[in-house]
């Protein structure tokens, strides 16, 4: 059986591995933070828009969820950069990588909540309540599957496979 290239051991030191892992995480965050910043900037302008006074209590709750979610996602995706700067050259890369991974997961959850709430708020103003509920369920299901469940199931399958293979 041929081992896929991504599963072959790398010829790198522990230091090189930590450097690579941190750079991979930060690069992923650069992609995510751009989308979060655009969404957050849009949400910051919404209360000043014409017609926002007419948004009902459900719409306002959706807006607050979307705004808070975008703020939390921004904080989570940016935190590893500042922690890296503050802890620079203290030999804390392994800690930074673990934290950045956790921040990324929390940031993804917050972003999913923000995207779901903001999309639902917009659909709620354009279509009947049933369409807004359906939209919320579809967006939440997509975020859940693509961002969390699918990779979790692959991770679980690989862990199970490793446990079954004693070599």
N, C-alpha and C positions, 0 to 999 in steps of 0.2 A: 504494500500500500504506500502510495506517495504522500508525503506530508506537504500540505499546502504551504506556500512561502510565508504566509503570515504566522504559521505555527512553528516554523523552524527557529531554533535558538539563534539569537543574534550574537554576533561577536562584538560585545560592548561591555564596558566596565559598569559597575553599579552607578557611578557618577554620570556616565554617558546615558545610561538608561533613564535616570531621573531627569536629566536635562531634556531628553527627547520627549518623555511623558509630559513634562511641564509645558514644553513648547506646543505639543499637540493639544493639550487642554486649552491653553491661552488662545491658540488659533481658532479653535471651535467657539470659544467665547466671543472672539472678534466678530464672527459671523452672526451669532445670536444677538449680541448687544446692538448691532446696527438695526435689526428689526424691532427690538424692544425700544430703542430710542425714537424711531419713527412713530411707533404706536403711542408711546408716552407723550411725545410732543403733540400729536393729534389730540389726545385726551385732555391735555392741559388747556387747549383752546376751546373745547366743547362748551364749558359753562358760559363763555363769552359770546357764543353763537346766538343768532336770532332764533327764537323758538325754544330755547332751553328752559325758559320759565314754564312752558307748557308740558314738560316731561312729568309724568305721574310718579308716584312714590316707587312703583316697581322699576321704572326707568332710572330713577335716581339711585336706587339700590344697585342696579346693574352698572351704572356709571361708577359708583364708588368701588365696587368690586374690580372693575376694569382698571381704574386709576391706581388703586392700591396694588393690584397684581402687577401692573407695569412698573410701579415704583419698586416693589420687592424684587422683581426679576432684574431690574437695573442694578440694584444694590448687590444682588447675588452674583451677577455676571461680572461686575466690576471689582468686587471685593478681592479676588485672588491677585489682581494686578497690584493693588495697594499693599496687600500683605507681603507680596514678593518684594516690593521695594523696601518695606520697613524691615523685613527679615533677611535682606540681601546679605550674602556671605556669612551667614551664621550656621550653615550646615543643616537647614531646616526644609530642604526640598521635598523629602518624603512626606513630612507633615503638610506642607503646602499643597502637594498633589492630592492627598486624602481630603483636605478641606475643600480644595477647588472642585473635586468630584462631587462632594456633598452640596456645595453651593450651586453647582450646575444642575443637579437634580431638583433642588428646591426652586431655583430660578426657572427651570422648565415647568414645574407645577404651577408656579405663579404666572408664568407667561400663558400657559394653557387656560387658566382661570380668566386672565385678562382678555385673551382673544375670544374666548367663549362668551364672556359677558358683553364685550363691546360689539361683537357680531349680533348677539341676541338683541341688544338695545337698538341697533340700527334696523333689524328686521321687524322688531316690535313697533317701530314708528311707520313702517311701510306696508305691513301686512297684518292679517288677523293673528290673534294670540297663538293659535295652533301652529302657525308657521314659525313664530318666534321660538316656541317650545321645541319644535322639530329641528330648527336650526341649532339651538343650544345642544340638543342631544347628539346631532351629527358632528358638530365641531368638537365637542368634548370626546366623543367616541374616536374620531380621527386622531386627535392629539394623544389620547390615551394609548391607542393601538400603535401608532407610528413612533411615538417618542418613548413609550415606557413598556407596554406589554410585549410587543414583538421582540425588542432586544432582551427583555427579561426572560422570555421563553427560550430564546437561543442560548442565553447564558446558563439557564437551568439545564437545558439539554446537554450542553458541553460539560457542565459540572457532573451531571449524571453519567455521561460517557466516561469521564476521567475516573470516577469512582468505580465503574464497572471494569475498567482496563487496569489491571494490577501492574503492568509493565512500566 
